[in-house]
Amino acid sequence: MRRSSFGTWLLAAALQPVVFALAIVAAVMTGNRTGFWLGLLAFFVAMSAGRSLRTLVRGRLVRALRRAIWPAAAAGYAILFTKAGLPAWATFFASFFAAGFTRTVLGAALPRRPGRPRVAFEDWGIPGSDDVVPGRWKEL
């Protein structure tokens, strides 16, 4: 864990209510224009982008980038699904879950935090390429 100075911590803590207020404003503006579901998605995207900004202020670049994947993907998917003609409620759910999948996939490409081991498929009980799966053979 990196140590940060009190000034950066104080700035990040002061950003929290500001980000919350801006997220509410974004949700109300979007909700008035498009409806409840996309306003709710705008609130989640703004709050998540604010968390990424606060992490960046603290000086944790890789973690901020990892946190910025979800709001960027959710906004992109919302535009895509809205242009495709999905209803607002379907756009909300599809964007929310597709952005979560995108964060998982793209987050795996980023460097891992030190001290956190990579989990191999063999640890979950999935046979790897070097495992031999015994079969039953009958000789005739």
C-alpha positions as CSV (number, residue, x, y, z in Angstrom):
1,M,0.0,0.0,0.0
2,R,1.4,3.4,-1.0
3,R,1.6,6.1,1.5
4,S,0.1,9.4,0.5
5,S,0.4,12.8,2.1
6,F,-2.3,14.3,4.2
7,G,-3.0,16.9,1.6
8,T,-3.9,14.4,-1.1
9,W,-6.0,12.4,1.3
10,L,-7.8,15.6,2.4
11,L,-8.4,16.6,-1.3
12,A,-9.8,13.2,-2.1
13,A,-12.0,13.2,0.9
14,A,-13.3,16.7,0.0
15,L,-14.1,15.5,-3.5
16,Q,-16.6,12.9,-2.2
17,P,-19.5,15.2,-1.5
18,V,-18.8,17.2,-4.6
19,V,-18.8,14.1,-6.8
20,F,-22.1,12.9,-5.1
21,A,-23.7,16.3,-5.8
22,L,-22.5,16.2,-9.4
23,A,-23.8,12.6,-9.8
24,I,-27.2,13.7,-8.6
25,V,-27.2,16.6,-11.0
26,A,-26.2,14.3,-13.9
27,A,-28.9,11.8,-13.0
28,V,-31.6,14.5,-12.8
29,M,-30.6,16.1,-16.1
30,T,-30.4,12.7,-17.9
31,G,-33.5,11.4,-16.3
32,N,-35.5,14.5,-17.3
33,R,-34.4,14.1,-20.9
34,T,-34.5,10.3,-21.3
35,G,-36.4,8.7,-18.4
36,F,-35.8,7.1,-15.1
37,W,-33.7,4.2,-16.1
38,L,-31.0,6.1,-18.0
39,G,-31.0,8.7,-15.3
40,L,-30.2,5.9,-12.8
41,L,-27.5,4.6,-15.0
42,A,-26.0,8.2,-15.3
43,F,-25.9,8.3,-11.5
44,F,-24.0,5.1,-11.3
45,V,-21.6,6.1,-14.0
46,A,-21.0,9.5,-12.4
47,M,-20.4,8.0,-9.0
48,S,-18.0,5.4,-10.4
49,A,-16.1,8.0,-12.4
50,G,-15.8,10.1,-9.3
51,R,-14.3,7.2,-7.4
52,S,-11.8,6.8,-10.2
53,L,-11.0,10.5,-10.0
54,R,-10.5,10.3,-6.2
55,T,-8.2,7.3,-6.6
56,L,-6.2,9.2,-9.2
57,V,-5.9,12.2,-6.8
58,R,-4.5,9.8,-4.2
59,G,-1.7,8.8,-6.6
60,R,-2.8,5.3,-7.5
61,L,-2.7,5.3,-11.2
62,V,-3.2,1.6,-12.0
63,R,-6.1,1.3,-9.6
64,A,-7.7,4.5,-11.0
65,L,-7.4,3.1,-14.5
66,R,-9.0,-0.2,-13.3
67,R,-11.8,1.8,-11.7
68,A,-12.3,4.0,-14.8
69,I,-13.1,1.0,-17.1
70,W,-16.6,0.4,-15.8
71,P,-18.0,3.9,-16.2
72,A,-16.5,4.3,-19.6
73,A,-17.8,1.0,-20.8
74,A,-21.3,1.6,-19.3
75,A,-21.6,5.0,-21.0
76,G,-20.4,3.5,-24.3
77,Y,-22.8,0.5,-24.0
78,A,-25.7,2.8,-23.1
79,I,-25.1,4.9,-26.2
80,L,-24.8,1.8,-28.3
81,F,-27.9,0.1,-27.0
82,T,-30.0,3.3,-27.1
83,K,-29.0,3.8,-30.8
84,A,-29.9,0.1,-31.4
85,G,-33.4,0.8,-30.3
86,L,-33.6,-1.1,-27.0
87,P,-36.1,0.2,-24.4
88,A,-34.6,2.3,-21.6
89,W,-35.0,-0.4,-18.9
90,A,-33.3,-3.0,-21.2
91,T,-30.5,-0.5,-21.9
92,F,-29.9,0.0,-18.2
93,F,-29.6,-3.7,-17.4
94,A,-27.7,-4.6,-20.6
95,S,-25.2,-1.7,-20.1
96,F,-24.8,-2.4,-16.4
97,F,-23.9,-6.1,-16.8
98,A,-22.0,-5.7,-20.1
99,A,-19.8,-3.1,-18.5
100,G,-19.1,-5.4,-15.6
101,F,-18.0,-8.1,-18.0
102,T,-15.8,-5.6,-19.8
103,R,-14.2,-4.5,-16.5
104,T,-13.4,-8.1,-15.7
105,V,-11.9,-8.8,-19.0
106,L,-9.9,-5.6,-19.5
107,G,-8.9,-5.5,-15.8
108,A,-7.1,-8.8,-16.3
109,A,-4.8,-7.2,-18.8
110,L,-3.7,-4.5,-16.3
111,P,-0.8,-5.2,-13.9
112,R,-1.8,-6.9,-10.7
113,R,-1.3,-5.5,-7.2
114,P,1.9,-6.7,-5.5
115,G,1.4,-9.5,-3.1
116,R,-1.7,-10.8,-4.8
117,P,-1.0,-14.2,-6.5
118,R,-2.4,-15.1,-9.9
119,V,-5.0,-17.8,-9.5
120,A,-4.5,-20.7,-11.9
121,F,-7.4,-22.7,-13.4
122,E,-5.9,-25.8,-11.8
123,D,-6.6,-24.3,-8.4
124,W,-10.3,-24.3,-9.2
125,G,-10.3,-27.9,-10.2
126,I,-10.3,-27.3,-13.9
127,P,-7.9,-29.7,-15.7
128,G,-5.0,-28.0,-17.5
129,S,-3.2,-28.9,-20.6
130,D,-0.7,-30.9,-18.7
131,D,-3.3,-33.0,-16.8
132,V,-4.2,-36.5,-18.0
133,V,-7.8,-37.3,-17.6
134,P,-8.1,-41.1,-17.1
135,G,-10.7,-42.9,-19.0
136,R,-12.2,-46.4,-18.8
137,W,-10.9,-48.7,-21.5
138,K,-12.0,-52.2,-22.1
139,E,-9.9,-54.6,-23.9
140,L,-11.7,-56.9,-26.2
